[in-house]
Amino acid sequence: MTSDATRRRAIGQILLLAAGLMVLTVISAGSVYLVNKAREDARWVVHTVESENQISFTQLQLRRAESAQRGFLLTLQPRFQTDFEEAASQLGPAITRLSQLVTDNPVQRRLLDQMVPLSNQRIDEFRQNIELARMRRLDAAAKIVREDIGRDAMNHIYDLAGQMRAEEDRQFALRTADADRSQTLAASMTGIGSGFVVVLAGISIFLVRRSLRAREDAEAQLRDYNLNLEATIDERTADLREANDEIQRFAYIVSHDLRSPLVNIMGFTSELEELRGDIFRRIAALGRATSASPPPMVAGEIEPVLDGEDKQLSQDFAEALGFIKSSIAKMDRLISAILNLTREGRRDFEPVRIETRELIAGIVATVAHQAAEAEAQIRVEPLPAIVSDRLALEQIFSNLIDNALKYLRPGVPGDITVRGRTKLGFAIFEIADNGRGIDPKDHQRIFDLFRRAGTQDKPGQGIGLAHVRTLVRRLGGTMSVASELHSGSTFTITLPINWAASKRNRDS
């Protein structure tokens, strides 16, 4: 499968999941809304039933008061008066509660406003009749009852109560329909949501299975690629190893063969130097023979006494021979360095456990005299122990400490610190100094073979740091530098804590 097809499939899956999430969110929000609405509608239905019950309860208390009043008039028994007072006392709170229940309905409030004064009027009439009966004015009380003076008010109260009950019945029908509709919609929404969840789960299972199949195919293909890659790597590694061996042999042969003509050049240079002495002695002798007043010869003289052009010619000849001898010495050092590199490249690294602080302390002890002459102190902080090649580490740290001592700032006491720490299975070593520093534009240059940076006032061939970085890489690590001119330098080396001499490192 191409990368474009994989990308399109991934985008399609993301869009499908996003759409499913959006629909599920809408369904969930709709279900919550409809459930809440159904609950609210049901609450209003209960409210209607409660209002209707409260109307009946109010009407019942009024009838109870009327019946108690009639019973007292007929029997004059105190218990009827007690029943009347109880009914009258409950009528007020019943009307108050009914008023609270019908607050939301203007029609009910209007009817209740008409009912309240009539009910109070009837209670007052009942209480007046009871009072007349208690005062033994039974004829007056009986007359009021026989004439049924408050019947119209009572009928009006019953009529108002009937209208209120009818209004509540109408509200009950509406609210019951709304509640049924909300419950139906909520159930439908829940059913749709459940069905969509099932569909989405099926699609997800399909996508997951397809992805698993694609991953299995990719893993199988990757295994095939890995097998081919390992074979290719082994083949290329063998080629590189053979090429590296050829380069090392070539470098060794060339360096060895260059030394033979170099020895001849050095020999002929010595002969030229002796011949120079003979030539210029003869020139000096000829000059004295032709001179009117020849200068006296100095007994045992080595350098002939020359004048004018002959003297300048002798000095030029000597200077040319000095340049030749200096170049020969430099070339000899370079050839020796190349031979050392080829020998080091053929050496097999052997990993052993190394207490790096002890190793570096030994290196510091060997350069103690050099540090004392440079008025420099070398501080070695606690360092982690690692498994690596001892000789390679000695060469790495020796070179870096030697460079730190070599390139100190004149007139400034040297301060060199070696510190280390561990992180994620690696040991990180830092060699910091307060020396002359390195220009940032030369940070890469100093690691190139036969390349040097800064003022060339110290002996060297430009091989040390290149060799150090090669050793660090063979040990499976990295190397970097942080420095500014006149601000010192810090070389950072990162090495595996437990390094194993892999085939690649042995052959590199």
Kinemage of the C-alpha trace (Angstrom):
@kinemage 1
@onewidth
@group {chain A} dominant
@subgroup {mainchain}
@vectorlist {calphas} color= white
{ca met a 1} P 0.000 0.000 0.000
{ca thr a 2} L 1.376 3.387 -1.020
{ca ser a 3} L 1.868 6.220 1.413
{ca asp a 4} L -0.918 8.228 -0.279
{ca ala a 5} L -3.389 5.352 0.119
{ca thr a 6} L -2.367 4.913 3.748
{ca arg a 7} L -2.796 8.618 4.346
{ca arg a 8} L -6.232 8.620 2.698
{ca arg a 9} L -7.301 5.608 4.771
{ca ala a 10} L -6.111 7.275 7.966
{ca ile a 11} L -7.938 10.492 7.087
{ca gly a 12} L -11.114 8.528 6.274
{ca gln a 13} L -10.986 6.709 9.604
{ca ile a 14} L -10.467 9.960 11.457
{ca leu a 15} L -13.395 11.615 9.647
{ca leu a 16} L -15.619 8.595 10.324
{ca leu a 17} L -14.764 8.584 14.004
{ca ala a 18} L -15.272 12.352 14.183
{ca ala a 19} L -18.700 12.031 12.520
{ca gly a 20} L -19.642 9.189 14.856
{ca leu a 21} L -18.538 11.200 17.865
{ca met a 22} L -20.538 14.190 16.678
{ca val a 23} L -23.707 12.125 16.119
{ca leu a 24} L -23.298 10.415 19.481
{ca thr a 25} L -22.910 13.802 21.110
{ca val a 26} L -26.097 15.066 19.434
{ca ile a 27} L -28.001 11.915 20.394
{ca ser a 28} L -26.766 12.095 23.972
{ca ala a 29} L -27.645 15.772 24.268
{ca gly a 30} L -31.069 15.145 22.688
{ca ser a 31} L -31.734 12.191 24.992
{ca val a 32} L -30.791 14.216 28.044
{ca tyr a 33} L -33.038 17.073 26.904
{ca leu a 34} L -35.995 14.817 26.167
{ca val a 35} L -35.620 12.896 29.428
{ca asn a 36} L -35.542 16.149 31.357
{ca lys a 37} L -38.553 17.400 29.428
{ca ala a 38} L -40.461 14.177 30.101
{ca arg a 39} L -39.599 14.503 33.777
{ca glu a 40} L -40.803 18.108 33.750
{ca asp a 41} L -44.043 17.156 31.975
{ca ala a 42} L -44.634 14.371 34.490
{ca arg a 43} L -44.040 16.871 37.292
{ca trp a 44} L -46.725 19.134 35.831
{ca val a 45} L -49.118 16.197 35.602
{ca val a 46} L -48.530 15.479 39.278
{ca his a 47} L -48.935 19.184 39.941
{ca thr a 48} L -52.323 19.137 38.223
{ca val a 49} L -53.471 16.120 40.236
{ca glu a 50} L -52.296 17.780 43.427
{ca ser a 51} L -54.140 20.979 42.526
{ca glu a 52} L -57.320 19.053 41.863
{ca asn a 53} L -56.968 17.200 45.152
{ca gln a 54} L -56.433 20.487 46.947
{ca ile a 55} L -59.624 21.906 45.401
{ca ser a 56} L -61.530 18.876 46.646
{ca phe a 57} L -59.893 19.138 50.068
{ca thr a 58} L -60.866 22.839 50.348
{ca gln a 59} L -64.421 22.082 49.324
{ca leu a 60} L -64.490 19.163 51.795
{ca gln a 61} L -63.446 21.382 54.702
{ca leu a 62} L -66.149 23.868 53.807
{ca arg a 63} L -68.784 21.084 53.744
{ca arg a 64} L -67.422 19.675 56.979
{ca ala a 65} L -67.788 23.086 58.625
{ca glu a 66} L -71.364 23.341 57.348
{ca ser a 67} L -72.249 19.837 58.617
{ca ala a 68} L -70.713 20.509 62.038
{ca gln a 69} L -72.694 23.758 62.291
{ca arg a 70} L -75.946 21.940 61.479
{ca gly a 71} L -75.185 19.161 63.980
{ca phe a 72} L -74.503 21.654 66.750
{ca leu a 73} L -77.748 23.492 66.032
{ca leu a 74} L -79.682 20.249 66.268
{ca thr a 75} L -77.987 18.691 69.299
{ca leu a 76} L -76.016 21.477 71.002
{ca gln a 77} L -73.304 18.909 71.608
{ca pro a 78} L -69.798 20.471 72.051
{ca arg a 79} L -68.137 17.923 69.783
{ca phe a 80} L -69.862 19.432 66.755
{ca gln a 81} L -68.502 22.844 67.711
{ca thr a 82} L -65.040 21.276 67.988
{ca asp a 83} L -65.443 19.705 64.527
{ca phe a 84} L -66.477 23.087 63.150
{ca glu a 85} L -63.481 24.877 64.637
{ca glu a 86} L -61.145 22.203 63.311
{ca ala a 87} L -62.647 22.443 59.820
{ca ala a 88} L -62.556 26.247 59.907
{ca ser a 89} L -58.910 26.232 61.052
{ca gln a 90} L -57.897 23.873 58.214
{ca leu a 91} L -59.788 25.826 55.580
{ca gly a 92} L -57.412 28.794 55.692
{ca pro a 93} L -54.212 26.789 55.090
{ca ala a 94} L -56.019 24.746 52.430
{ca ile a 95} L -56.934 27.910 50.539
{ca thr a 96} L -53.342 29.207 50.930
{ca arg a 97} L -51.893 25.969 49.570
{ca leu a 98} L -54.381 26.031 46.683
{ca ser a 99} L -53.357 29.592 45.916
{ca gln a 100} L -49.721 28.490 45.696
{ca leu a 101} L -50.582 25.609 43.377
{ca val a 102} L -52.553 27.710 40.890
{ca thr a 103} L -50.057 30.588 40.735
{ca asp a 104} L -48.993 29.529 37.206
{ca asn a 105} L -52.606 29.614 35.870
{ca pro a 106} L -54.328 33.023 35.523
{ca val a 107} L -57.758 31.397 35.088
{ca gln a 108} L -57.444 29.501 38.360
{ca arg a 109} L -56.203 32.577 40.181
{ca arg a 110} L -59.255 34.542 39.038
{ca leu a 111} L -61.674 31.805 40.140
{ca leu a 112} L -59.877 31.418 43.471
{ca asp a 113} L -60.060 35.161 44.086
{ca gln a 114} L -63.854 34.865 43.796
{ca met a 115} L -64.043 31.773 46.005
{ca val a 116} L -62.022 33.050 48.954
{ca pro a 117} L -64.366 35.861 50.145
{ca leu a 118} L -67.415 33.643 49.700
{ca ser a 119} L -65.805 30.886 51.784
{ca asn a 120} L -64.878 33.360 54.511
{ca gln a 121} L -68.422 34.693 54.425
{ca arg a 122} L -69.902 31.229 54.864
{ca ile a 123} L -67.549 30.431 57.769
{ca asp a 124} L -68.597 33.663 59.469
{ca glu a 125} L -72.274 32.758 58.992
{ca phe a 126} L -71.673 29.278 60.448
{ca arg a 127} L -69.874 30.734 63.429
{ca gln a 128} L -72.740 33.245 63.977
{ca asn a 129} L -75.339 30.467 63.997
{ca ile a 130} L -73.289 28.451 66.465
{ca glu a 131} L -72.971 31.505 68.694
{ca leu a 132} L -76.746 32.084 68.588
{ca ala a 133} L -77.328 28.450 69.523
{ca arg a 134} L -74.969 28.703 72.447
{ca met a 135} L -76.856 31.768 73.650
{ca arg a 136} L -80.040 29.660 73.566
{ca arg a 137} L -81.469 31.664 70.753
{ca leu a 138} L -82.374 28.535 68.904
{ca asp a 139} L -85.371 30.084 67.166
{ca ala a 140} L -83.227 32.741 65.493
{ca ala a 141} L -80.598 30.218 64.540
{ca ala a 142} L -83.186 27.735 63.239
{ca lys a 143} L -84.825 30.491 61.267
{ca ile a 144} L -81.484 31.314 59.551
{ca val a 145} L -81.013 27.652 58.710
{ca arg a 146} L -84.605 27.189 57.456
{ca glu a 147} L -84.460 30.284 55.310
{ca asp a 148} L -81.152 29.014 53.872
{ca ile a 149} L -79.836 32.558 53.499
{ca gly a 150} L -76.297 31.475 52.420
{ca arg a 151} L -77.370 28.795 49.953
{ca asp a 152} L -76.679 31.014 46.935
{ca ala a 153} L -73.164 31.748 48.211
{ca met a 154} L -72.585 28.033 48.810
{ca asn a 155} L -73.837 27.136 45.341
{ca his a 156} L -71.606 29.802 43.902
{ca ile a 157} L -68.642 28.331 45.772
{ca tyr a 158} L -69.450 24.859 44.435
{ca asp a 159} L -69.801 26.274 40.940
{ca leu a 160} L -66.419 27.993 41.200
{ca ala a 161} L -64.875 24.790 42.526
{ca gly a 162} L -66.370 22.881 39.604
{ca gln a 163} L -64.900 25.391 37.139
{ca met a 164} L -61.500 25.080 38.776
{ca arg a 165} L -61.724 21.309 38.641
{ca ala a 166} L -62.701 21.460 34.975
{ca glu a 167} L -59.716 23.725 34.247
{ca glu a 168} L -57.424 21.284 36.029
{ca asp a 169} L -58.937 18.412 34.023
{ca arg a 170} L -58.151 20.329 30.843
{ca gln a 171} L -54.590 20.987 32.029
{ca phe a 172} L -54.302 17.353 33.038
{ca ala a 173} L -55.220 16.201 29.530
{ca leu a 174} L -52.743 18.601 27.900
{ca arg a 175} L -49.923 17.823 30.263
{ca thr a 176} L -50.501 14.088 30.051
{ca ala a 177} L -50.282 14.299 26.266
{ca asp a 178} L -47.070 16.340 26.509
{ca ala a 179} L -45.575 13.839 28.959
{ca asp a 180} L -46.506 10.894 26.729
{ca arg a 181} L -45.033 12.643 23.700
{ca ser a 182} L -41.785 13.477 25.547
{ca gln a 183} L -41.431 9.927 26.808
{ca thr a 184} L -42.051 8.573 23.314
{ca leu a 185} L -39.452 10.912 21.815
{ca ala a 186} L -36.962 10.073 24.553
{ca ala a 187} L -37.487 6.359 23.981
{ca ser a 188} L -37.125 6.839 20.222
{ca met a 189} L -33.986 8.888 20.647
{ca thr a 190} L -32.529 6.274 22.996
{ca gly a 191} L -33.379 3.522 20.537
{ca ile a 192} L -31.830 5.438 17.642
{ca gly a 193} L -28.758 6.184 19.713
{ca ser a 194} L -28.400 2.547 20.731
{ca gly a 195} L -28.761 1.456 17.129
{ca phe a 196} L -26.189 3.979 15.991
{ca val a 197} L -23.808 2.850 18.728
{ca val a 198} L -24.190 -0.727 17.514
{ca val a 199} L -23.559 0.366 13.921
{ca leu a 200} L -20.579 2.464 14.952
{ca ala a 201} L -19.224 -0.434 17.008
{ca gly a 202} L -19.575 -2.704 13.971
{ca ile a 203} L -17.776 -0.192 11.762
{ca ser a 204} L -15.066 0.224 14.388
{ca ile a 205} L -14.589 -3.537 14.635
{ca phe a 206} L -14.360 -3.704 10.850
{ca leu a 207} L -11.801 -0.888 10.744
{ca val a 208} L -9.791 -2.405 13.567
{ca arg a 209} L -9.729 -5.798 11.884
{ca arg a 210} L -8.761 -4.203 8.594
{ca ser a 211} L -6.027 -2.230 10.344
{ca leu a 212} L -4.805 -5.392 12.056
{ca arg a 213} L -4.664 -7.189 8.716
{ca ala a 214} L -2.843 -4.239 7.178
{ca arg a 215} L -0.411 -4.151 10.097
{ca glu a 216} L 0.202 -7.895 9.836
{ca asp a 217} L 0.849 -7.514 6.106
{ca ala a 218} L 3.148 -4.572 6.808
{ca glu a 219} L 4.979 -6.540 9.512
{ca ala a 220} L 5.410 -9.472 7.155
{ca gln a 221} L 6.664 -7.142 4.453
{ca leu a 222} L 8.940 -5.441 7.004
{ca arg a 223} L 10.340 -8.814 8.040
{ca asp a 224} L 11.104 -9.549 4.418
{ca tyr a 225} L 12.686 -6.147 4.034
{ca asn a 226} L 14.692 -6.686 7.217
{ca leu a 227} L 15.988 -9.997 5.949
{ca asn a 228} L 16.959 -8.411 2.662
{ca leu a 229} L 18.338 -5.388 4.510
{ca glu a 230} L 20.432 -7.550 6.819
{ca ala a 231} L 21.801 -9.418 3.834
{ca thr a 232} L 22.494 -6.137 2.062
{ca ile a 233} L 24.090 -4.673 5.195
{ca asp a 234} L 26.290 -7.736 5.622
{ca glu a 235} L 27.296 -7.512 1.986
{ca arg a 236} L 27.957 -3.775 2.160
{ca thr a 237} L 29.752 -4.182 5.507
{ca ala a 238} L 31.996 -6.794 3.975
{ca asp a 239} L 32.682 -4.478 1.046
{ca leu a 240} L 33.356 -1.570 3.403
{ca arg a 241} L 35.583 -3.736 5.566
{ca glu a 242} L 37.538 -4.847 2.534
{ca ala a 243} L 37.762 -1.254 1.278
{ca asn a 244} L 38.837 -0.070 4.732
{ca asp a 245} L 41.499 -2.746 4.885
{ca glu a 246} L 42.661 -1.727 1.423
{ca ile a 247} L 42.804 1.927 2.483
{ca gln a 248} L 44.753 1.042 5.609
{ca arg a 249} L 47.160 -1.145 3.642
{ca phe a 250} L 47.513 1.563 1.022
{ca ala a 251} L 48.152 4.214 3.685
{ca tyr a 252} L 50.710 1.977 5.353
{ca ile a 253} L 52.457 1.142 2.070
{ca val a 254} L 52.433 4.765 0.906
{ca ser a 255} L 53.704 6.016 4.269
{ca his a 256} L 56.378 3.332 4.343
{ca asp a 257} L 57.430 3.981 0.754
{ca leu a 258} L 57.484 7.752 1.289
{ca arg a 259} L 59.919 7.337 4.162
{ca ser a 260} L 62.571 5.781 1.848
{ca pro a 261} L 62.900 8.792 -0.510
{ca leu a 262} L 62.582 11.043 2.507
{ca val a 263} L 65.659 9.421 4.036
{ca asn a 264} L 67.502 9.983 0.745
{ca ile a 265} L 66.431 13.627 0.719
{ca met a 266} L 67.651 14.018 4.296
{ca gly a 267} L 71.003 12.437 3.324
{ca phe a 268} L 71.471 14.596 0.250
{ca thr a 269} L 70.503 17.652 2.302
{ca ser a 270} L 73.328 16.853 4.734
{ca glu a 271} L 75.727 16.460 1.779
{ca leu a 272} L 74.528 19.777 0.349
{ca glu a 273} L 75.230 21.399 3.711
{ca glu a 274} L 78.784 20.037 3.711
{ca leu a 275} L 79.203 21.020 0.046
{ca arg a 276} L 78.026 24.535 0.893
{ca gly a 277} L 80.884 24.866 3.368
{ca asp a 278} L 83.464 23.754 0.777
{ca ile a 279} L 82.052 26.000 -1.953
{ca phe a 280} L 81.935 29.138 0.099
{ca arg a 281} L 85.370 28.487 1.634
{ca arg a 282} L 86.786 28.305 -1.886
{ca ile a 283} L 84.916 31.492 -2.838
{ca ala a 284} L 86.376 33.166 0.224
{ca ala a 285} L 89.867 31.943 -0.696
{ca leu a 286} L 89.546 33.227 -4.261
{ca gly a 287} L 88.332 36.552 -2.913
{ca arg a 288} L 91.391 36.858 -0.656
{ca ala a 289} L 93.769 35.897 -3.490
{ca thr a 290} L 92.504 38.675 -5.773
{ca ser a 291} L 92.253 41.277 -3.029
{ca ala a 292} L 94.974 43.943 -2.754
{ca ser a 293} L 95.067 43.522 0.984
{ca pro a 294} L 93.696 40.040 1.733
{ca pro a 295} L 92.082 39.642 5.138
{ca pro a 296} L 93.860 37.326 7.501
{ca met a 297} L 92.671 33.774 7.859
{ca val a 298} L 91.341 32.798 11.262
{ca ala a 299} L 92.803 29.583 12.547
{ca gly a 300} L 90.275 26.752 12.744
{ca glu a 301} L 87.459 28.832 11.179
{ca ile a 302} L 84.305 26.916 10.137
{ca glu a 303} L 82.407 29.632 8.358
{ca pro a 304} L 84.424 31.465 5.705
{ca val a 305} L 84.581 35.224 5.989
{ca leu a 306} L 82.630 36.651 3.029
{ca asp a 307} L 81.743 40.112 1.929
{ca gly a 308} L 78.991 41.675 -0.195
{ca glu a 309} L 77.108 39.457 -2.582
{ca asp a 310} L 79.007 36.326 -1.541
{ca lys a 311} L 77.872 36.771 2.051
{ca gln a 312} L 74.212 37.292 0.986
{ca leu a 313} L 74.443 34.232 -1.283
{ca ser a 314} L 75.749 32.147 1.633
{ca gln a 315} L 72.927 33.300 3.882
{ca asp a 316} L 70.278 32.524 1.214
{ca phe a 317} L 71.786 29.087 0.707
{ca ala a 318} L 71.730 28.380 4.461
{ca glu a 319} L 68.118 29.636 4.757
{ca ala a 320} L 67.014 27.394 1.869
{ca leu a 321} L 68.644 24.389 3.516
{ca gly a 322} L 66.869 25.270 6.795
{ca phe a 323} L 63.472 25.330 5.040
{ca ile a 324} L 64.212 21.983 3.432
{ca lys a 325} L 65.225 20.402 6.746
{ca ser a 326} L 62.121 21.842 8.488
{ca ser a 327} L 59.807 20.496 5.768
{ca ile a 328} L 61.519 17.105 5.925
{ca ala a 329} L 60.987 16.971 9.704
{ca lys a 330} L 57.318 17.941 9.325
{ca met a 331} L 56.782 15.341 6.618
{ca asp a 332} L 58.475 12.736 8.814
{ca arg a 333} L 56.083 13.559 11.660
{ca leu a 334} L 53.082 13.318 9.322
{ca ile a 335} L 54.210 9.960 7.988
{ca ser a 336} L 54.683 8.702 11.563
{ca ala a 337} L 51.203 9.940 12.477
{ca ile a 338} L 49.644 8.193 9.469
{ca leu a 339} L 51.428 4.969 10.375
{ca asn a 340} L 50.159 5.241 13.954
{ca leu a 341} L 46.590 5.795 12.681
{ca thr a 342} L 46.741 2.751 10.428
{ca arg a 343} L 48.086 0.621 13.279
{ca glu a 344} L 45.325 1.900 15.605
{ca gly a 345} L 42.674 1.205 12.983
{ca arg a 346} L 43.721 -2.424 12.807
{ca arg a 347} L 43.547 -2.915 16.575
{ca asp a 348} L 40.572 -4.828 18.014
{ca phe a 349} L 38.839 -3.087 20.914
{ca glu a 350} L 38.278 -5.128 24.078
{ca pro a 351} L 35.533 -3.941 26.476
{ca val a 352} L 36.451 -4.047 30.177
{ca arg a 353} L 35.041 -2.339 33.246
{ca ile a 354} L 36.889 0.926 33.825
{ca glu a 355} L 36.853 3.237 36.831
{ca thr a 356} L 37.168 6.390 34.767
{ca arg a 357} L 38.095 8.581 37.716
{ca glu a 358} L 41.122 6.399 38.473
{ca leu a 359} L 42.051 6.283 34.776
{ca ile a 360} L 41.928 10.080 34.414
{ca ala a 361} L 43.721 10.572 37.734
{ca gly a 362} L 46.598 8.513 36.278
{ca ile a 363} L 46.618 10.689 33.155
{ca val a 364} L 46.664 13.839 35.314
{ca ala a 365} L 49.616 12.460 37.263
{ca thr a 366} L 51.632 12.028 34.057
{ca val a 367} L 51.094 15.687 33.067
{ca ala a 368} L 51.518 17.102 36.589
{ca his a 369} L 54.925 18.644 35.736
{ca gln a 370} L 53.508 20.232 32.573
{ca ala a 371} L 50.542 21.612 34.562
{ca ala a 372} L 52.863 23.037 37.212
{ca glu a 373} L 54.919 24.848 34.567
{ca ala a 374} L 51.715 26.308 33.100
{ca glu a 375} L 50.465 27.273 36.602
{ca ala a 376} L 47.300 25.263 35.942
{ca gln a 377} L 45.176 23.108 38.206
{ca ile a 378} L 43.309 20.034 36.992
{ca arg a 379} L 40.227 19.054 39.001
{ca val a 380} L 38.683 15.621 38.547
{ca glu a 381} L 35.150 15.334 39.888
{ca pro a 382} L 33.346 12.012 40.615
{ca leu a 383} L 32.909 10.140 37.335
{ca pro a 384} L 30.748 7.135 36.385
{ca ala a 385} L 32.351 3.759 35.762
{ca ile a 386} L 31.779 2.330 32.293
{ca val a 387} L 32.524 -0.755 30.217
{ca ser a 388} L 34.732 0.238 27.270
{ca asp a 389} L 38.215 -0.104 25.731
{ca arg a 390} L 40.861 1.120 28.192
{ca leu a 391} L 43.560 2.107 25.683
{ca ala a 392} L 41.086 4.051 23.554
{ca leu a 393} L 39.829 5.952 26.612
{ca glu a 394} L 43.392 6.747 27.662
{ca gln a 395} L 44.124 8.160 24.221
{ca ile a 396} L 40.889 10.172 24.202
{ca phe a 397} L 41.304 11.820 27.596
{ca ser a 398} L 45.071 12.203 27.288
{ca asn a 399} L 44.690 14.114 24.038
{ca leu a 400} L 41.939 16.391 25.402
{ca ile a 401} L 43.766 17.162 28.671
{ca asp a 402} L 47.018 17.754 26.781
{ca asn a 403} L 45.247 20.176 24.423
{ca ala a 404} L 43.669 21.988 27.384
{ca leu a 405} L 47.150 22.503 28.896
{ca lys a 406} L 48.698 23.433 25.554
{ca tyr a 407} L 46.195 26.159 24.643
{ca leu a 408} L 45.847 28.073 27.913
{ca arg a 409} L 45.721 31.866 27.827
{ca pro a 410} L 49.063 33.478 28.631
{ca gly a 411} L 49.145 35.183 32.016
{ca val a 412} L 45.936 33.511 33.216
{ca pro a 413} L 46.150 30.632 35.748
{ca gly a 414} L 44.771 27.546 34.088
{ca asp a 415} L 41.648 25.861 35.439
{ca ile a 416} L 40.759 22.496 33.877
{ca thr a 417} L 37.817 20.437 35.122
{ca val a 418} L 36.831 16.886 34.220
{ca arg a 419} L 33.268 16.028 35.248
{ca gly a 420} L 30.709 13.416 34.310
{ca arg a 421} L 27.149 12.196 34.743
{ca thr a 422} L 24.842 9.471 33.453
{ca lys a 423} L 21.644 9.749 31.430
{ca leu a 424} L 19.491 7.099 29.740
{ca gly a 425} L 22.203 4.432 29.665
{ca phe a 426} L 24.992 6.792 28.570
{ca ala a 427} L 27.902 8.376 30.416
{ca ile a 428} L 28.485 12.039 29.584
{ca phe a 429} L 32.009 13.399 30.193
{ca glu a 430} L 32.951 17.070 29.981
{ca ile a 431} L 36.502 18.449 29.820
{ca ala a 432} L 36.245 22.194 30.452
{ca asp a 433} L 39.056 24.786 30.512
{ca asn a 434} L 39.485 28.558 30.698
{ca gly a 435} L 41.939 28.740 27.823
{ca arg a 436} L 42.078 30.779 24.640
{ca gly a 437} L 38.876 29.230 23.222
{ca ile a 438} L 37.883 28.386 19.657
{ca asp a 439} L 36.064 30.565 17.171
{ca pro a 440} L 32.573 29.073 16.495
{ca lys a 441} L 33.289 29.021 12.741
{ca asp a 442} L 36.182 26.597 13.436
{ca his a 443} L 34.228 24.135 15.608
{ca gln a 444} L 33.928 21.644 12.754
{ca arg a 445} L 37.324 22.389 11.272
{ca ile a 446} L 39.237 21.201 14.350
{ca phe a 447} L 37.887 17.652 13.888
{ca asp a 448} L 39.120 17.397 10.281
{ca leu a 449} L 42.322 15.480 9.582
{ca phe a 450} L 45.423 17.668 9.199
{ca arg a 451} L 43.341 20.806 9.850
{ca arg a 452} L 44.087 23.254 12.666
{ca ala a 453} L 42.423 26.444 13.856
{ca gly a 454} L 43.573 29.619 15.517
{ca thr a 455} L 47.125 30.862 15.925
{ca gln a 456} L 49.647 28.167 14.913
{ca asp a 457} L 52.124 28.793 17.742
{ca lys a 458} L 52.098 25.272 19.180
{ca pro a 459} L 53.551 22.066 17.713
{ca gly a 460} L 51.087 19.651 16.149
{ca gln a 461} L 49.995 17.978 12.929
{ca gly a 462} L 46.203 18.462 13.131
{ca ile a 463} L 45.584 14.770 13.797
{ca gly a 464} L 44.775 14.584 17.513
{ca leu a 465} L 41.104 15.669 17.615
{ca ala a 466} L 40.302 13.820 14.381
{ca his a 467} L 41.752 10.661 15.922
{ca val a 468} L 39.844 11.279 19.178
{ca arg a 469} L 36.508 11.631 17.363
{ca thr a 470} L 37.221 8.442 15.391
{ca leu a 471} L 37.890 6.549 18.625
{ca val a 472} L 34.721 7.941 20.235
{ca arg a 473} L 32.638 6.831 17.253
{ca arg a 474} L 34.182 3.350 17.330
{ca leu a 475} L 33.173 3.157 20.991
{ca gly a 476} L 29.550 3.920 20.015
{ca gly a 477} L 29.562 7.514 21.267
{ca thr a 478} L 29.454 11.106 20.105
{ca met a 479} L 31.672 14.152 20.611
{ca ser a 480} L 30.984 17.885 20.485
{ca val a 481} L 32.549 21.179 21.513
{ca ala a 482} L 31.175 24.407 22.972
{ca ser a 483} L 33.550 27.356 22.903
{ca glu a 484} L 34.019 31.062 22.288
{ca leu a 485} L 37.208 32.980 21.709
{ca his a 486} L 38.914 33.982 24.995
{ca ser a 487} L 36.190 32.176 26.981
{ca gly a 488} L 37.551 28.660 27.265
{ca ser a 489} L 36.288 25.424 25.748
{ca thr a 490} L 34.174 22.483 26.849
{ca phe a 491} L 34.511 19.171 25.015
{ca thr a 492} L 31.573 16.809 25.639
{ca ile a 493} L 31.920 13.074 25.068
{ca thr a 494} L 28.917 10.734 25.304
{ca leu a 495} L 29.698 7.012 25.617
{ca pro a 496} L 27.549 3.938 26.348
{ca ile a 497} L 27.798 2.840 29.970
{ca asn a 498} L 27.871 -0.835 28.948
{ca trp a 499} L 29.524 -0.993 25.547
{ca ala a 500} L 29.956 -4.274 23.708
{ca ala a 501} L 32.547 -4.656 20.950
{ca ser a 502} L 30.070 -5.356 18.163
{ca lys a 503} L 31.126 -6.628 14.810
{ca arg a 504} L 30.516 -3.235 13.323
{ca asn a 505} L 32.921 -1.564 15.795
{ca arg a 506} L 35.544 -4.243 15.324
{ca asp a 507} L 35.391 -3.832 11.583
{ca ser a 508} L 35.003 -0.072 11.352
